[in-house]
Amino acid sequence: MRSFDRSLGVAVKYTVSIEIALPREKVAQLLADPAHLPMWLRGVVLHEPLSGVHGQVGTQWLIVYSAEPGSPDHAAMLTLVSARTGDHRD
């Protein structure tokens, strides 16, 4: 994923990994439904689609999150630049 902070004018590339103790099929169902994003994106306050189709490369959305309770909210525009399917264990 890449985030773009308009106030700084920079793009940041990062990867997030998380282990989920559920069958792969169930995880795929949960990830396919944007309503479940707060379950795996900690601190999400708002997830607003901007363009594209959820889960497809090129999709953009606005995400607002709080790093910790009581701290100011942060916002970023995210673009999905890669989507892998299957078993990608390293």
Phi and psi in degrees as a GROMACS rama.xvg file:
@    title "Ramachandran Plot"
@    xaxis  label "Phi"
@    yaxis  label "Psi"
@TYPE xy
-122.451  139.687  ARG-2
-115.915  149.212  SER-3
-126.796  117.301  PHE-4
-97.3472  106.571  ASP-5
-62.0798  -30.5255  ARG-6
-68.9062  -29.8393  SER-7
-97.2488  -23.287  LEU-8
70.1075  30.8747  GLY-9
-128.025  151.343  VAL-10
-103.943  141.393  ALA-11
-123.7  129.621  VAL-12
-106.855  130.698  LYS-13
-151.692  161.199  TYR-14
-125.868  138.747  THR-15
-119.465  134.511  VAL-16
-123.834  145.649  SER-17
-149.109  140.501  ILE-18
-96.5034  132.289  GLU-19
-124.448  125.268  ILE-20
-86.5449  61.9164  ALA-21
-140.381  158.497  LEU-22
-60.6948  146.774  PRO-23
-52.8519  -40.6805  ARG-24
-62.6022  -40.6229  GLU-25
-66.648  -41.6693  LYS-26
-62.2791  -42.8751  VAL-27
-59.7321  -41.1544  ALA-28
-63.3034  -44.1579  GLN-29
-64.8939  -42.9442  LEU-30
-69.9585  -25.4499  LEU-31
-74.3737  -16.1863  ALA-32
-106.871  109.024  ASP-33
-57.9311  -20.7162  PRO-34
-62.7833  -20.9132  ALA-35
-93.2329  2.21958  HIS-36
-53.4314  -41.5973  LEU-37
-60.3212  -18.2906  PRO-38
-70.3676  -28.3111  MET-39
-123.336  -8.57307  TRP-40
-109.931  99.4353  LEU-41
-61.6919  136.442  ARG-42
82.0865  5.38189  GLY-43
-64.1799  127.182  VAL-44
-104.372  -36.9851  VAL-45
-147.768  137.266  LEU-46
-130.564  111.476  HIS-47
-124.059  114.505  GLU-48
-62.9199  138.083  PRO-49
-108.261  -40.9115  LEU-50
-161.709  158.501  SER-51
87.3787  -171.062  GLY-52
-116.575  128.599  VAL-53
-48.2346  128.445  HIS-54
90.3568  -5.26669  GLY-55
-103.633  142.789  GLN-56
-56.218  135.723  VAL-57
98.1277  -14.4675  GLY-58
-62.7434  137.972  THR-59
-121.579  146.058  GLN-60
-152.13  157.396  TRP-61
-94.9091  132.704  LEU-62
-128.556  133.114  ILE-63
-117.698  131.207  VAL-64
-142.087  158.865  TYR-65
-113.998  122.037  SER-66
-64.0962  -36.753  ALA-67
-157.109  154.944  GLU-68
-54.7253  133.854  PRO-69
87.7299  -11.4261  GLY-70
-87.3102  159.347  SER-71
-63.3911  150.078  PRO-72
-74.291  152.35  ASP-73
-119.608  147.619  HIS-74
-127.47  146.691  ALA-75
-148.642  148.108  ALA-76
-98.1437  123.491  MET-77
-110.544  145.665  LEU-78
-127.918  127.553  THR-79
-76.483  115.426  LEU-80
-105.257  -10.9358  VAL-81
-156.194  142.742  SER-82
-140.073  121.265  ALA-83
-108.233  145.835  ARG-84
-123.657  162.204  THR-85
88.5137  -165.197  GLY-86
-94.6791  113.233  ASP-87
-119.132  46.8998  HIS-88
-72.2662  136.849  ARG-89
